[in-house]
């Protein structure tokens, strides 16, 4: 195998694929990335047997096809530390040689045939949706997963597929994030009774792999796994086993809640300021909505207190509630500062519900005021 590549483009693809490569594994070969070169294409492959990715590399000249195993750490450092615009990579099956204009590295080679296979996308039934929108789905939900949960399957994002719609949901039991939007079923693709819960790490890999894709992606949910094709990348992942909570029951029903339109930027700044004195023990901040303003107060033993006021378009009866500022910050930071959202409140013991006009919903459970 012999190729000449543009270092920056190979580095970008190698870093994306390396995200799934384990630092330690009972199978040492999994700590590497495989490079497959044909007469026309070069593909980087990485897997930990639960999640896998195939990513085509552009910007190279192929002189001889073949395959080579590249150690994640050492080869990654060669790519990142080199200042050469182009590198020549050659392998004879026993060693791999990497040459730049003023550098040369020789690395031992392992047998490429021993590397596990990562599937290609060959599905005829799938959902097609915007890559930009799916990145937004991931960004707005993945932070709310709980990889340590043992009661429910909360270590991933639930994906619900309808003929013209996709819904992504994540929760850790204390807050819940939901994003819905357009998606088109191709070939009659549907998830059926299977719960499609994509692991948190696979969703993070998908977000990385789709970074430069402004087109569409294809998502095929199967019995125990999911395959996604996005531009030059194909990502495979096993699904999280278990049952996801009945998330629709979390969203309050009925129209008796008070709806307050809020500006993201100013409110986010107020929450961050109020949280400066909050400790792990005190956790919550007190919010009191009424008289055309919201008052935020934080308390920390031996640290101090904070009192912040912000003018808002609400002149109704006072509504006090205590919330964890970390959960509010997670929601606010994935929105644009100039964006608006609607905050629905009933009382201090009911969930606070946030929503935007682009299909995003977020629920935060309140803290007991005497247990902060």
N, C-alpha and C positions, 0 to 999 in steps of 0.2 A: 504494500500500500504506500502511495506517495501523493501528497497534495501540497499545494501552496495556498495559504489562506490569508485573508485580512484579519489581523490579530484582534481588533476591536470587535468585529462581528462575531468571531469565534468565541471571544471572551464573554460577550453578552449571552449567547446561546448556552455556553458551558455553565455559566452561573445560574441560569434558569433551571437547567437539567440537574445541576448539583444540589438544588434545594431539596430534592427527594432522596438523595443518596445518604445513607446512614453513616455517622461517624464511626460507629462500632456495629458489628454484626457477626452472628455465628457463622455466616457464610462470607468470608473475607472478600470474595470477588464483588459483592454488592457495594463495597466501599469505593468502587470505581465507576467511571462512565465509559460506555462502549461507543466507539465511532465506527459506523458502517459506511463504506464508500463504494458506490457502484460507478458505472461509466458516466452517469449523468447527475447523481445526487450524493450528498453526504448527510448522514443523520446521526445525531447524538442521542443516546438512549440511557436512561437512568431509572432505577426501581429499587424499592425495598420489599417487594413482593406484595405489598398492600396497595401502593400507589406507584404508577409508572408513567413515563413520558417519552415520546419520540419527537425530536425537533430537528427539522432540516436547517442546514447552515448555508447561508449565501456568501458570496464574495470569495470564492475559491476556484482554483484551477486544479483539475483532477488529472494526474499523470498515470496513476496505476490504482485500480480498485483493490478493495480488501477490507479487513476489519482489524481494529486494535483496541486494547483495553487501556484506558488512561486513568491513572490514580487521581482521585478528586483533589486532594490537597496539594500534591507536588505539581501536577500539571496546571492546576488552577493558579498557583503562585507564579509559574513561568509565564502564563498569559497576562497576569495582572502586573507583574514587576517589569516585564520587558518593555522597552521603548520602541521596538521595531514596528513598522507599519505592517509588514508581512512576515510570516513565518513559514518555513518548510517543515512538514512532518512526514517522516518516513519510518516504516516498520518492516522488519524482515521476519517477524514471528518470534524472535528471541529478544530483541531490544527495539526500543522506539527512540528515534533521534529527532530532536527539535532544533532547528537552526534559524538564527536570525542573522542580521548583517554583521554583528560583532559578538554573537553568543552562540553557544552550542551546548545542548543537554542530551545526555543519554540515560534512558530509563529502562529498567527491566520490563519485559512484556509477559502477560499471562495469556492463557488460551482463550480467545474470544468465543469459541464454541461453548464454553462453560457458563457464559453469561445468560441469565434467564431471558426468555422472549417477552417482549412487550407488544401487545396486539396493535394492529393498524385499524383504522376506521373503515369498516366494510359494511356498515348497516344500511339497509334500505328503508327502515322506518326510524324516524328521529324527529326532534323538534328543532326548528330553525329560529334563531333570534339574534338581535343585534349584540355584537361583542361589547360595544360601549355600555349598553344597558345591563348586560350580565355582569360586567365589572362593577357597575354600580350596585347591583343586587348583592354581590359578595361583600363589597365594602360596607354596605349598610346593615349587614346581618351577621357576618362571621364573628365579630367581636362579642356577640351575645351568647356564643356557644359555651358549653361546659364539658371539657374533655375528661373531667374527673368524676362525672356523675355515674352512679351505679344503679339508680332507681329507674331512670328513663334513658332513652337513647338521645342524649343531649349533646354528644360530642361531634356534632355535625350540623349541617344546614338541611332542613327538609325542603325538598323540591316537589311541588305539586304541578302537574302538567294537565292542561285542558286543551281542547282543539285550537283555541286562539289566545291562550293565556298561560303564563307561568307565575307561580307564587313561591317565594323563598321565605322561610321562617326559621328563626333561631331563638333559643331561650336557655337560660340557666336556672329558671325557677323563680328569679327575683325581678327579671325584666324580660321583655319579648320584643323582637324586631321582625317586621314583616314588610317585604317589598313585592309588589305585583306589577305586571306589565305585559305587553304583547309578545306572543310567540306563536309560531305556526306549526301545526302538526303535519309532517310529511309522511305519506304512505300509511296513514292511519295510526301513527305512533301514539301510544298511551301507556301510562304507568300501571294501569289496572289496580289491583288491590295491594300491590307491593309499595311499601313505604320507601321512597327514594331519599335516603338521608346520606348526603355526601360528607365524608369526614372533613373536619376543619382544615387539616393540612392539605388535603386535596383541593379544597376551595382556594386556599392561599396560593397553591401552585398554579391553579387556573388563572387567578388574577395576574400573576407574574407572566404567564405564557401569553396572555391576551393583551399585554401592555401596548404593543404596536399594531394591534388589529383594529381597524376602523370599519371592518366589514361585518360579516355575520359568522356565527358559530353553529355547529350541529351537535346536538346533545341526544344521546341514545341511552335511555334507562332500561336495563335488563333485569333479570331476576335477582342477581346478587351483586351486580356491579353496574358501573356507568362508564361510557366512553364519550369523550368530547373531542371534536375536531375544530381547531381554531387556527386558521391561516396555515403557518408552517409547523404547527404543533398538534400532536394527538396525545391526550391525557386519559389514562385508565385509572380507575379506582374501585376497590371493593366498597360496598355500602356498609354503613353502620348498622349492626344488627340490633333488634329490639323495637319497641314501640315509642313513637313520639307522642307527647301529651296532646290532648284535644285543645289545640291552641285557639280555636275560634271561641271557646268558652271564656277565654281570658279577656277578650274585648267586650266591654260592657254593652248591653243592649238597652234600647230605650233612649228617649230624647230629653231626659231631665237633667243632663249635665250642663254646667256653665262652660261656654266656649269663649276662649280668649285668644285673639290673634296676637302673636308675638314676633318680634324681629330677632332673628338668630344671633347676629353679631353682638348687639348690646346685652341681650340676656345671657349669652355665653360668657361675656366678660364679667357680668355680675355674679354668675355662679362660680366662676374661677376665683374671684376675689373673696367671696364668702367662704370658700373652702380652704383658704390659706391657713386658718387656725384649726381646722378639723383634723382630729387624730383617728387612728384605727379604732380606738375605743368609743369616741363620740360619734364618728361616722356621718351622721346626718346634718343637714342644714334645715333650719326652719324657714318656710316661705309663707308669707301672709299676703294674699291677693285682696285688694279692695281700695276704695277711695282714689281710684285713678293711678294706683301704683302697686308695685310688689316690693315688700320688704324681705330681705334675706338676712338671716342671722346664723353665724357659726359659733361654736363653743368648743374649746379644747382645754382640758385640765392642765394647768400650769403653763399654758401657751397663750391664752387670751381669748378675746371675742372679736367678732366682726359684725358690722351692721352696714348693709348696702341697700340703697333705694333705687328703684328704676320706674320711670313713668310708663304706664301701659294703658291701653284703651279698655279699661274695666272699672265701672263705678258702682257695681253691685255690692251685696252684703259681703263681709269679710269671709274668706275661705283660707283657713290655715292648714298646712300640710308639711310633713317632714319627709325629705327624700335624701337618698344617697347621692351626693354630687358627682361621684364617679360615673354613675349610670346616666345622669343628665349630660355630663361632658361627652361620654361616648356617642350619644345621639347627636349632640350639637356639632361635634367636630367633623361629622361626615356630611354636613350641610354647608352650603355657601353662606358666608357672613351676611350677604345682602338678601338672603332668602327669608321667607316668612313661614311660620308653622302655626297650627291651631292646637292649643292646650285645652283639653277637656277635664274639668274637675267637678266632683260631686261634694266631697267632704274630705276630712283628714284621714279617714280610714279606708277610702276606696282608691283604686288604682288611678294614677294620672295617665291620661292617654294623649299622645302627641301624634299629629298627622300632617302631611304635606299634600299639595295638590297634584303630586306626581306618583301617587300610589304607595307612599311610605307611611307605615304605622309603627308606633313604638309605645309600649306599656311599661310603666315603672310602678312596682308595688311600694306603698308608703312604709315608713318606719314608725314604730310605736313611739310617741313623743316622750314617754317616760323611760325608754330603753335605748336612748341614743348613746 
